[in-house]
Amino acid sequence: MKKQLLVCALLFLGACATNEKDDRLTDAIDDFIAVSDLESVPMIRSYQQFDQRALNDRYVIVYTKKEYYLLAYAQRCRINYDMPRKPDRRADPYAIYADTDTFRGCHIKALYPVTAEQAVELMQIGRAPGET
């Protein structure tokens, strides 16, 4: 019984620490948006495949060969890569619209154009020096 209680307590503390780290990262990205004075756009269009790099469960960098965007979800988007995900809901296969479409199965709140340098900076937020 003591072992089970200890395991439950450790799992709970681990979950709290993960959420706290994720919340700090979300706050840092929110600050980046404000300081950089990023303005959202209603949609992005590309005839190339969109690649992605998840920053956390609230933000994703979406990019093509030439363009970068910070995509913000309306709420936490928890993705389990081992399980099949819901298909994206899009009106246009070559565009992503904020407020109506989904990305990785989650509702999109906002889309912010960023430069390649800003995308790299966003990917480094919350990482230790030298960490990739």
C-alpha positions as MATLAB code, in Angstrom:
seq = 'MKKQLLVCALLFLGACATNEKDDRLTDAIDDFIAVSDLESVPMIRSYQQFDQRALNDRYVIVYTKKEYYLLAYAQRCRINYDMPRKPDRRADPYAIYADTDTFRGCHIKALYPVTAEQAVELMQIGRAPGET';
ca = [
       0.000    0.000    0.000;
       2.848    2.427    0.845;
       4.539    1.684   -2.477;
       1.337    2.441   -4.388;
       0.889    5.707   -2.503;
       4.495    6.685   -3.195;
       4.165    5.888   -6.905;
       0.944    7.935   -7.129;
       2.573   10.866   -5.350;
       5.600   10.772   -7.659;
       3.406   10.642  -10.763;
       1.366   13.582   -9.497;
       4.477   15.651   -8.754;
       5.921   14.813  -12.170;
       2.723   15.912  -13.889;
       2.695   19.175  -11.935;
       6.315   19.896  -12.850;
       5.614   19.210  -16.534;
       2.579   21.509  -16.558;
       4.521   24.250  -14.763;
       7.364   24.058  -17.305;
       4.877   24.091  -20.182;
       3.059   27.089  -18.661;
       6.364   28.982  -18.331;
       7.174   28.218  -21.969;
       3.700   29.402  -23.032;
       4.213   32.622  -21.050;
       7.621   33.139  -22.688;
       6.124   32.684  -26.166;
       3.272   35.068  -25.279;
       5.915   37.613  -24.213;
       7.816   37.044  -27.477;
       4.634   37.789  -29.457;
       4.053   41.001  -27.497;
       7.670   42.232  -27.547;
       8.109   41.420  -31.243;
       4.764   43.099  -31.944;
       3.659   40.150  -34.075;
       0.361   40.684  -35.851;
      -1.866   37.764  -36.707;
      -3.074   37.051  -40.215;
      -6.419   35.428  -41.048;
      -4.877   32.705  -43.214;
      -1.723   31.362  -44.794;
      -1.488   29.872  -48.269;
       1.127   27.614  -49.786;
       1.198   25.185  -52.668;
       3.974   23.293  -50.884;
       3.649   20.895  -47.978;
       3.570   22.556  -44.555;
       6.245   21.224  -42.215;
       5.999   21.701  -38.477;
       7.931   21.910  -35.246;
       5.872   21.765  -32.056;
       7.082   24.191  -29.391;
       4.633   22.957  -26.758;
       0.954   22.000  -26.584;
      -0.116   25.604  -27.373;
       2.245   26.656  -30.186;
       3.709   25.187  -33.373;
       6.084   26.625  -35.955;
       4.594   25.890  -39.389;
       6.871   26.419  -42.358;
       7.574   25.843  -46.028;
      10.898   26.347  -47.803;
      10.437   30.130  -47.751;
       7.850   31.087  -45.121;
       7.539   30.661  -41.361;
       4.503   31.076  -39.128;
       3.800   30.726  -35.446;
       0.514   28.881  -35.075;
      -1.392   29.299  -31.806;
      -4.027   26.799  -30.723;
      -7.272   27.898  -29.105;
      -6.595   25.503  -26.221;
      -4.026   22.907  -25.235;
      -3.436   20.414  -28.035;
      -2.182   17.183  -26.584;
      -0.878   14.959  -29.354;
      -0.110   11.307  -28.819;
       1.982   10.312  -31.832;
       1.378    6.601  -31.176;
      -2.365    6.921  -31.695;
      -4.196    7.914  -34.867;
      -5.086   11.585  -34.843;
      -8.228   13.280  -36.000;
      -8.032   14.478  -39.595;
      -7.557   18.193  -40.107;
     -10.619   20.206  -40.998;
      -9.740   22.620  -43.780;
     -11.788   24.426  -46.393;
      -8.788   24.571  -48.752;
      -5.984   21.969  -48.964;
      -3.465   24.728  -49.808;
      -4.413   27.116  -47.017;
      -4.802   27.240  -43.256;
      -7.402   29.590  -41.787;
      -7.396   30.854  -38.208;
     -10.660   30.456  -36.252;
     -12.161   27.821  -38.591;
      -9.526   25.208  -39.476;
      -7.673   22.644  -37.413;
      -4.017   21.651  -37.499;
      -2.867   18.311  -36.052;
      -6.545   17.864  -35.137;
      -6.732   20.971  -32.916;
      -8.568   24.272  -33.451;
      -6.384   27.195  -34.604;
      -6.666   30.474  -32.696;
      -4.106   32.638  -34.536;
      -1.396   32.615  -37.201;
       1.625   34.931  -36.924;
       4.121   35.419  -39.769;
       7.697   35.245  -38.437;
      11.116   35.486  -40.005;
      13.465   32.509  -40.168;
      15.536   34.109  -37.383;
      12.464   34.557  -35.188;
      11.472   30.929  -35.830;
      14.908   29.771  -34.657;
      14.659   32.027  -31.596;
      11.210   30.629  -30.757;
      12.538   27.066  -31.046;
      15.307   27.919  -28.569;
      13.017   29.389  -25.885;
      13.179   27.213  -22.792;
      16.148   25.169  -23.967;
      19.485   25.047  -22.225;
      22.513   26.378  -24.147;
      23.745   23.679  -26.506;
      20.507   21.693  -26.248;
      18.835   20.947  -29.585;
];
